[in-house]
Amino acid sequence: MLDGKTIAITRSKDDAFEFIALAEENHAKALPLPTIELVSKGEKIVDEFLESVEKYCPDYSVFMSSKAVKLLFDTAKHVGKLDKLQLAVANTIVMSVGPKTTTALESEGIKVNLQPTTFSSVGVGEEFTQINAVGKKVIVPRSGASTPFLKELLNKIGIDVLEIHLYDVCAFRDTTQWNEFRELFFQDRVDGIVFTSASSVRGFFEIMQKDFDESKLLENLQKLSVVAIGPFTADELKKFNVKNTISQVHTVLGSFNTMKQILSNC
């Protein structure tokens, strides 16, 4: 049990419902921190995706997050092109990264053919290696803030990749939701923080540096336990000189269990 522990997670309250439930089950307090905002590139993303599928003729489509699924399909509904989008995606072999992304796709009537065991770019690479997809074409609708790692990895395997950037990422602007966290953080009453993406790391520092100088921020972070949901998040934390532990399983549940293990041993 985590009686009385306070753990923050870099997600909005709506996106952190699973984490909040886990914390409550273990008698801990969860603090959701909306760290980033998605800035859609507008209605054009649907036409760009459809035109790319028509011209590029991809064998596979890879969806890296439920947010990308929701944004693309919601926009298609808004512009009256849902049927065309469903058909375009269904004409590819669909790979989904993580159960939440799979659920989002299935809710839009899309059959998911492949889901990597490891929920990351590395897992995508491993899956394509296992099915021997050399010479195949892959389309990936995702964030404009994504690193080139996935594309470079698949290119090395011998796969051609086309990325469609659906949205950009910026730091969350309404930081009034951070007031309780700021107060507890300043008083050294936060026991741990789970960072859920590299973008959330950058957003966290951009927001917190408005109230703390960098040395004080790092000093306080060193007093608590920091868990990164995956290796790319961990690498971003290292750029800010933040010591962290990588979750053994790259999911919210996996990150919570890692944090629980750390705090239970304190």
Wavefront OBJ file of the C-alpha trace (Angstrom):
o trace
v 0.000 0.000 0.000
v 0.984 3.602 -0.519
v -0.846 5.109 2.467
v -0.658 8.897 2.356
v 1.715 9.122 -0.620
v 1.197 11.872 -3.200
v 2.057 11.002 -6.801
v 1.762 13.300 -9.813
v 1.343 12.202 -13.428
v 1.844 14.373 -16.506
v -1.631 13.890 -17.913
v -4.927 15.743 -17.689
v -7.546 14.520 -15.233
v -9.576 12.933 -18.051
v -6.543 11.099 -19.439
v -5.332 10.065 -15.972
v -8.507 8.261 -14.834
v -6.737 4.869 -14.767
v -3.845 6.273 -12.736
v -6.206 8.034 -10.313
v -8.139 4.803 -9.744
v -4.927 2.874 -9.091
v -3.758 5.507 -6.614
v -7.084 5.449 -4.756
v -6.992 1.639 -4.556
v -3.601 1.948 -2.866
v -4.677 4.790 -0.544
v -2.481 7.324 -2.310
v -3.308 10.776 -3.683
v -2.964 11.299 -7.444
v -2.206 14.720 -8.901
v -2.947 14.922 -12.648
v -0.889 17.598 -14.404
v -2.097 18.650 -17.885
v 1.343 19.307 -19.327
v 0.829 19.589 -23.072
v -1.813 20.689 -25.560
v -2.331 19.287 -29.022
v -2.593 21.905 -31.736
v -4.294 20.364 -34.757
v -3.035 21.254 -38.208
v -6.678 21.696 -39.205
v -9.163 20.082 -41.557
v -6.470 19.578 -44.206
v -5.051 16.577 -42.316
v -7.842 14.330 -43.588
v -7.287 15.207 -47.259
v -3.529 14.936 -46.774
v -3.918 11.443 -45.335
v -6.368 10.314 -48.038
v -4.247 11.722 -50.876
v -1.118 10.133 -49.401
v -2.772 6.728 -49.219
v -3.919 7.051 -52.831
v -0.507 8.112 -54.174
v 1.781 6.196 -51.825
v -0.224 2.946 -51.686
v 1.033 1.870 -48.251
v 0.941 -1.774 -47.228
v 0.664 -0.884 -43.534
v -0.659 1.958 -41.408
v 0.790 2.436 -37.922
v -1.053 4.357 -35.222
v 1.224 5.362 -32.347
v -1.380 6.845 -29.977
v -5.087 7.054 -29.263
v -4.832 10.849 -29.563
v -3.756 10.552 -33.206
v -6.665 8.207 -33.879
v -9.221 10.469 -32.222
v -7.974 13.627 -33.921
v -7.887 12.101 -37.410
v -11.273 10.406 -37.182
v -13.023 13.289 -35.400
v -11.799 15.656 -38.101
v -13.008 13.256 -40.795
v -16.464 13.205 -39.193
v -16.483 17.006 -39.085
v -15.696 17.349 -42.792
v -17.979 14.503 -43.865
v -15.242 12.099 -44.971
v -15.444 9.376 -42.329
v -16.432 6.645 -44.816
v -13.498 7.501 -47.080
v -11.083 7.489 -44.147
v -12.376 4.164 -42.819
v -11.994 2.598 -46.265
v -8.494 4.023 -46.761
v -7.274 2.674 -43.408
v -9.068 -0.666 -43.861
v -7.200 -1.171 -47.163
v -3.952 -1.341 -45.190
v -2.699 -3.795 -42.587
v -3.237 -1.858 -39.361
v -0.690 -1.839 -36.549
v -1.610 -0.258 -33.227
v 0.786 0.685 -30.431
v -0.825 -0.127 -27.100
v -4.259 -1.332 -25.973
v -5.683 2.194 -25.643
v -4.844 2.922 -29.281
v -6.357 -0.408 -30.329
v -9.580 0.403 -28.473
v -9.727 3.833 -30.135
v -9.343 2.291 -33.600
v -11.902 -0.439 -32.973
v -14.395 2.172 -31.757
v -14.062 3.767 -35.216
v -14.816 0.469 -36.958
v -11.171 -0.331 -37.782
v -9.856 -3.871 -37.396
v -6.406 -3.954 -35.805
v -4.192 -6.641 -37.316
v -1.008 -6.192 -35.288
v -0.121 -4.880 -31.827
v 3.536 -4.981 -30.754
v 4.316 -6.579 -27.406
v 6.420 -3.545 -26.492
v 4.369 -0.352 -26.723
v 6.984 1.902 -28.313
v 8.846 2.648 -31.543
v 11.256 -0.151 -30.668
v 8.301 -2.512 -30.386
v 7.103 -1.452 -33.844
v 10.545 -2.222 -35.224
v 10.574 -5.619 -33.534
v 7.133 -6.469 -34.923
v 8.086 -5.553 -38.492
v 11.294 -7.563 -38.168
v 9.359 -10.645 -37.047
v 6.917 -10.478 -39.963
v 9.732 -9.813 -42.455
v 8.271 -6.667 -44.012
v 11.363 -5.724 -46.038
v 10.392 -3.689 -49.098
v 6.956 -2.777 -47.739
v 5.516 0.729 -47.384
v 4.231 2.158 -44.102
v 2.191 5.306 -43.409
v 2.304 6.781 -39.885
v -0.099 9.579 -38.849
v 1.399 11.218 -35.743
v 2.649 14.304 -33.921
v 4.839 16.895 -35.597
v 6.916 16.883 -32.409
v 7.903 13.231 -32.885
v 11.549 12.292 -33.184
v 12.858 10.715 -36.425
v 13.765 7.529 -34.526
v 10.904 5.357 -35.817
v 11.389 6.337 -39.448
v 15.149 5.799 -39.243
v 14.671 2.455 -37.504
v 12.248 1.137 -40.108
v 14.401 2.447 -42.949
v 17.306 0.381 -41.559
v 15.063 -2.694 -41.622
v 14.350 -1.991 -45.292
v 10.893 -0.449 -44.957
v 9.793 2.759 -46.676
v 8.034 5.180 -44.300
v 5.766 8.159 -44.887
v 4.866 10.205 -41.796
v 1.794 12.452 -41.807
v 1.934 15.108 -39.099
v -1.555 15.640 -37.696
v -0.751 18.038 -34.873
v 1.926 19.955 -33.014
v 2.486 20.015 -29.259
v 2.846 23.013 -26.947
v 2.999 23.476 -23.167
v -0.407 23.556 -21.472
v -1.503 27.172 -21.181
v -4.066 27.194 -18.342
v -1.747 26.387 -15.453
v -4.265 27.203 -12.694
v -4.780 23.432 -12.510
v -1.182 23.220 -11.291
v -1.745 25.336 -8.165
v -2.064 22.451 -5.694
v 0.936 20.673 -7.186
v 3.074 23.833 -7.043
v 2.270 24.330 -3.361
v 2.948 20.720 -2.389
v 6.078 20.570 -4.560
v 7.460 23.705 -2.917
v 6.800 22.149 0.514
v 8.517 18.853 -0.475
v 5.227 17.018 -0.028
v 5.157 15.286 -3.432
v 6.533 11.741 -3.231
v 6.787 10.927 -6.923
v 6.110 12.015 -10.497
v 5.355 9.818 -13.507
v 6.319 11.378 -16.842
v 4.328 9.947 -19.739
v 6.137 11.350 -22.811
v 9.157 13.341 -23.912
v 6.828 16.230 -24.780
v 5.413 16.196 -21.259
v 8.931 16.537 -19.861
v 9.528 19.666 -21.937
v 6.098 21.024 -21.012
v 6.701 20.365 -17.305
v 9.927 22.359 -17.286
v 8.465 25.185 -19.362
v 5.561 25.531 -16.927
v 7.490 25.069 -13.691
v 10.343 27.403 -14.644
v 7.858 30.270 -14.496
v 7.828 29.817 -10.707
v 11.129 28.103 -9.911
v 14.629 28.772 -11.137
v 16.239 25.712 -12.689
v 18.578 24.935 -9.790
v 15.726 25.017 -7.238
v 13.539 22.918 -9.532
v 16.218 20.251 -9.903
v 16.948 20.347 -6.175
v 13.311 19.566 -5.364
v 13.068 16.900 -8.063
v 16.053 15.096 -6.550
v 14.085 14.670 -3.323
v 11.327 12.607 -4.911
v 10.981 9.521 -7.098
v 10.716 10.038 -10.856
v 9.435 7.345 -13.224
v 9.588 7.567 -17.024
v 6.963 5.594 -18.948
v 9.546 4.580 -21.557
v 13.126 5.067 -22.813
v 12.467 8.193 -24.908
v 10.866 9.906 -21.934
v 13.841 8.850 -19.817
v 16.273 10.276 -22.378
v 14.428 13.607 -22.309
v 14.611 13.691 -18.501
v 18.351 13.058 -18.687
v 18.711 16.169 -20.873
v 17.358 18.121 -17.897
v 19.670 16.227 -15.507
v 16.784 14.446 -13.787
v 17.534 11.026 -12.376
v 14.727 8.588 -13.194
v 13.625 4.978 -13.348
v 12.201 3.561 -16.580
v 8.954 1.657 -16.202
v 9.435 -2.038 -16.891
v 6.178 -2.055 -18.871
v 5.606 1.096 -20.948
v 2.015 1.749 -19.897
v 0.262 3.780 -17.190
v -0.303 0.593 -15.174
v 3.324 -0.426 -15.629
v 4.512 3.030 -14.572
v 2.283 2.998 -11.505
v 3.567 -0.430 -10.483
v 7.150 0.749 -10.891
v 6.440 3.812 -8.745
v 4.670 1.649 -6.176
v 7.670 -0.640 -5.926
v 10.040 2.311 -5.469
v 7.941 4.075 -2.836
v 7.188 0.845 -0.958
v 10.932 0.315 -0.551
v 11.581 3.833 0.753
l 1 2 3 4 5 6 7 8 9 10 11 12 13 14 15 16 17 18 19 20 21 22 23 24 25 26 27 28 29 30 31 32 33 34 35 36 37 38 39 40 41 42 43 44 45 46 47 48 49 50 51 52 53 54 55 56 57 58 59 60 61 62 63 64 65 66 67 68 69 70 71 72 73 74 75 76 77 78 79 80 81 82 83 84 85 86 87 88 89 90 91 92 93 94 95 96 97 98 99 100 101 102 103 104 105 106 107 108 109 110 111 112 113 114 115 116 117 118 119 120 121 122 123 124 125 126 127 128 129 130 131 132 133 134 135 136 137 138 139 140 141 142 143 144 145 146 147 148 149 150 151 152 153 154 155 156 157 158 159 160 161 162 163 164 165 166 167 168 169 170 171 172 173 174 175 176 177 178 179 180 181 182 183 184 185 186 187 188 189 190 191 192 193 194 195 196 197 198 199 200 201 202 203 204 205 206 207 208 209 210 211 212 213 214 215 216 217 218 219 220 221 222 223 224 225 226 227 228 229 230 231 232 233 234 235 236 237 238 239 240 241 242 243 244 245 246 247 248 249 250 251 252 253 254 255 256 257 258 259 260 261 262 263 264 265 266
